[in-house]
Amino acid sequence: MLYLWIKALHIVSVVCWFAGLFYLPRLFVYHAQSQDSISQERFTTMERKLYRGIMNPAMIATYVFGAWMLYLTPGWLSQGWLHAKLTLVILLTGYHHICGAQRKRFANGTNTRSHVYYRWFNEVPVLILLGIVILVVVKPF
């Protein structure tokens, strides 16, 4: 029963983390298009609150509950699908930190990328999510 509670909390954490990973780059699109200082300040505030208040705690919770599940089911560590999934989670964590660095560039007024770049940048977590879900559900190897 404990495992199911941990699994449920892990899934909720993942959903919250991905919500932020999908929304923050969308905010970057709008921020890159904004021309007036009021809009730019508003986007800077929204980006900071999303990153620090939702994305970081959700990422940490995802790692904690995921590690707890692995502690309870250590046999998974010998399965290839889990190694592939963890590789994607590491890539996702890198993407998360790239978002954080980009957020700081916007806050400092040093962004040099266009809204078109962020529209493409926003697709990265979708591809990683597809891979993770397929690996966890299908367990192909």
C-alpha positions in Angstrom: 0.0 0.0 0.0 2.9 2.4 0.8 4.3 1.9 -2.7 1.0 2.9 -4.3 0.9 6.2 -2.3 4.5 6.9 -3.3 3.8 6.1 -6.9 0.7 8.4 -6.8 2.8 11.3 -5.3 5.5 10.6 -7.9 3.0 10.9 -10.7 1.5 14.2 -9.3 5.1 15.6 -9.0 5.9 14.6 -12.6 2.7 16.3 -13.8 3.5 19.5 -12.0 7.0 19.5 -13.2 6.0 19.0 -16.8 3.3 21.7 -16.5 6.1 24.1 -15.7 8.4 22.8 -18.3 5.6 23.3 -20.9 4.5 26.7 -19.7 7.9 28.5 -19.0 9.1 28.3 -22.6 5.7 29.6 -23.7 6.2 32.5 -21.4 9.6 33.0 -23.0 7.8 33.3 -26.4 5.6 36.0 -25.1 8.4 37.7 -23.2 10.6 37.8 -26.4 7.7 39.4 -28.3 7.0 42.1 -25.6 8.1 45.6 -26.3 7.0 47.6 -23.3 8.6 47.6 -19.8 5.4 46.8 -18.0 4.9 43.6 -20.0 8.6 42.6 -19.6 8.4 43.1 -15.8 5.2 41.1 -15.6 6.8 38.2 -17.6 9.9 38.3 -15.5 7.8 38.0 -12.3 5.7 35.2 -13.7 8.8 33.3 -14.9 10.5 33.6 -11.5 7.5 32.5 -9.6 6.9 29.5 -11.9 10.5 28.4 -11.9 11.2 28.8 -8.2 7.7 28.2 -6.7 6.5 25.3 -8.9 9.1 23.8 -11.1 12.0 23.5 -8.6 9.9 21.9 -5.9 8.1 19.6 -8.4 11.5 18.5 -9.8 12.8 17.7 -6.3 9.6 15.9 -5.3 9.8 13.8 -8.5 13.4 12.8 -7.7 12.5 12.0 -4.0 9.5 9.9 -4.8 11.2 8.2 -7.7 14.2 7.3 -5.6 11.9 6.0 -2.9 10.1 3.7 -5.4 13.5 2.4 -6.5 14.5 1.8 -2.9 11.3 -0.3 -2.5 11.8 -2.1 -5.9 15.6 -2.4 -6.4 15.1 -5.1 -9.0 14.2 -2.4 -11.6 17.8 -1.2 -11.5 18.8 -4.2 -13.5 16.3 -3.5 -16.3 17.2 -1.7 -19.5 14.0 0.4 -19.8 14.8 2.0 -16.4 18.3 3.0 -17.5 16.9 4.6 -20.6 14.2 6.3 -18.6 16.8 7.7 -16.1 18.9 8.9 -19.0 15.8 10.9 -20.3 15.2 12.2 -16.7 18.8 13.5 -16.6 18.3 15.2 -20.0 15.1 16.7 -18.7 16.9 18.0 -15.7 19.4 19.6 -18.0 16.6 21.2 -19.9 15.1 22.4 -16.6 18.4 24.2 -15.8 18.7 25.6 -19.2 15.3 27.1 -18.7 16.5 28.6 -15.4 19.5 30.2 -17.1 17.3 31.6 -19.8 15.0 33.0 -17.2 17.9 34.9 -15.7 18.9 36.2 -19.1 15.4 37.7 -19.5 15.5 39.1 -16.0 18.9 40.8 -16.7 17.7 42.1 -20.1 20.3 40.1 -22.0 18.1 37.7 -24.0 19.2 37.5 -27.6 16.9 34.8 -28.9 13.6 35.4 -30.9 10.2 34.1 -30.1 10.6 31.6 -33.0 13.5 30.0 -31.2 11.4 29.5 -28.0 8.5 28.0 -30.0 10.9 25.2 -31.1 12.6 25.1 -27.7 9.2 24.4 -26.2 8.9 21.1 -28.1 11.9 19.4 -26.3 10.0 18.3 -23.1 7.2 16.9 -25.3 9.7 14.5 -27.0 11.2 13.5 -23.6 7.7 12.9 -22.1 6.8 10.6 -25.0 10.0 8.6 -24.5 9.5 8.4 -20.7 5.9 7.3 -20.9 6.6 4.7 -23.6 9.5 3.3 -21.6 7.5 3.1 -18.3 4.3 1.6 -19.8 5.7 -0.7 -22.6 9.1 -1.5 -20.9 10.5 -2.5 -24.3 13.9 -3.8 -23.0 
